[in-house]
Amino acid sequence: MGDQGIIHGQDNVSANLSDTGAIRRLGKRLPKEGHWFSSNIRRTIETAKEISGGVTPTEIPEFAEQHFGQWNGQKWKELPKKEMNNFWTNYSDQKAPDGESFRELVNRATAKIKCMTAENIGRDLIVVAHAGTIRAALTLALNLPLNSALYMSVSNLSLTKIEAFDENNPFPWRVEFANLPATLENKKI
């Protein structure tokens, strides 16, 4: 969870864990026997440990946030307008200078999601990830065009639940909910 308005991408900044009530509620909602994963970026590792009550997650580099290259550490509103217009009009394929496109993020994240799913059918996998990675998972599960990912809001400390089914099922994925805020009380998943 980074500072609002600052592009953290793959910067290795600390998590903002000050909302202890939300963290506690999230921990209560998650499956007790779940297997914990995070990206290899510090803020997701710290968040996973805090929500889980101290479990060290398995780090998955493919779940890292989109690499924003030279934009990392800057504020969105301070970037050159022409660069921003180019980026947002073709979000799926446009890259920040020295960065990666959303399509590249989707390709690396969804390949890992498919692999992990095949190896873990019937098990609860808890993944603490970034907004871009969660949008990638949702585009996979909902079979959506990549540019539609920006229509999905993904808030800090929110829950998204995607169910996976074995290869014999004609519908491999089902999204039970997305972006469920931690502020909702008593909603178990």
Residue, then its C-alpha position, 0 to 999 in steps of 0.5 A: m500500500g503506497d502513498q496516494g498519487i505516487i507511482h510505486g510500481q516495482d519500487n521496494v517501499s514499505a507497506n503502510l500498515s497503519d489501519t490496524g482495524a482493516i488488517r484485523r478484519l481482513g485476517k478474520r475473513l480469510p480461510k484459516e488453512g489457506h496457503w499464503f503468497s505475495s509478490n516479491i515486493r516488500r510492501t506485499i510481503e509485509t502486508a501478507k505477514e501482518i494480515s496472516g498474523g505472522v505467516t511468511p508468504t511464498e514470494i512469486p516474482e511474476f505477481a510483481e506490479q507493472h514496472f513503470g520504469q522512469w515513472n517509478g517514484q513520481k506523481w501521476k499528476e506531475l508527468p508530462k501530459k503528452e506521455m500520459n495521453n499516449f499511455w492511457t489511450n492504449y493502456s494495454d500496450q503502451k509502456a512508461p520509458d524503460g518500463e513494461s506494458f500492462r500486456e507484459l504484466v498480464n502475460r507473466a502473471t496469468a501464466k503463473i496463475k494458470c500453473m498455480t491453479a493446476e497444481n492446487i485445485g481444491r486448495d485455498l490460495i491467498v495472494v497479497a498482490h498489487a492492483g495491476t496484478i489483480r486486474a490481470a487476474l480478473t481479465l483472465a477470469l472474466n475473459l475480458p479485453l486488456n484495456s477493460a482492466l482500467y474499468m475495475s477499481v482495486s483499492n488497498l486492503s480490498l478482497t477479490k475472490i476468484e474460484a478456479f475449477d479443473e480442466n473438465n469444467p467448461f467454465p474454468w473461473r468464477v469471480e465471486f466478488a472483486n474489490l470488497p473493502a475491508t471496512l465491511e464488517n462480518k463478511k466471511i469468504 
